[in-house]
Amino acid sequence: MVHPYLRFRILLARHAVARLAARLRSSAEIAALVLGPAVVGLVAFAAMPPMLAASNPWPLALPLLVLHGAAMSLPILLLRPSVLPAHAQTWLAGLPVAPRLLRQAALLVAALLASPLALAYAASLAIWIGQRPGWIAPGRAAAGTLLSFLLTWICAAWLLARGAHGPRGVQARRRPRSAAASRPACWDSTRTAGPGLLWRRLFWLPLWREGSQAGWRQAALLAAGLGATCAWMAGPAWLPRPLGAIVASVLLALLVHDADTTVRSQLARLAPVAAGWPLHFTALARRARAAAQAPSLLALGVLSAAGVAAHAWAGTAGRLYLSLAWLTLPLLAATPPFTPRGRMALLALCIMLLCATGSTIWN
């Protein structure tokens, strides 16, 4: 007999996964059509890090596997507000739920969220063990991948259990708000605040407020993009150059797209409210959209400098790739919004051009 609390938490997680799948359905269709071979390649390399770590002596392999397993659980932080919404968290906070049930629910929900990763690991293991390259030891590779996944599952469950009943957030939501506090944060200072203060209150702080995933998502995309770019240009033996080009290109385009999509959504929410504010909202919107691309400019600057150091831009393919990379920013951030499907088609086109060009730089 499954406890009602466990059934409720699993249903919440399944509804969250279903909503996410519905939002990504059109994007997945375009990605499968345009980036089919690249997606298959990424799945094939899913278990490469734990397999490479397991090929080292165990005193070195174990810390690497622990680090990889913990790092792969960090995306759960982005999904945690969806699998346990704020309104459900407030309601559940008053229930007499035993700590054991909290841990069991976290383990079950984490298993549901980590199941796609387990399938990707299994497919990648099957591909590499079937090919039997010289560096792989099938038993150690399977054991290392399994250990990494178990650590990811445990860390994800810990993150979910830690956020199951956030007393600080619940108390803050239950605290009565005064009439002055119910007004917009920038209302009392719009006549004297400069553009920097307004941008911080209207666009920067909402990225990091409770329930928002945008700030952490963009930080993760920026960190992953910088790491992938440096690894691609460094050219380590374990990373094929075409794969490095694909990963770096996809992350760069996603960073530009996500920053612009986030600021457009915030502008759409603010436009009806800001109509009565004593400020020039159109000029503020232009500045906000320009400031939102600061992480993308940083990533492009690192890409350009790393490519110069690696002599990647010496040939025609390198110069073409660099031009396309810098053109991606105005193409995704300065064009009209079109429709959601049109935006995803434009993003897929940019990714396809970058991947196709970047894969030929060192040929």
Disulfide bonds with the S-S distance in Angstrom:
none
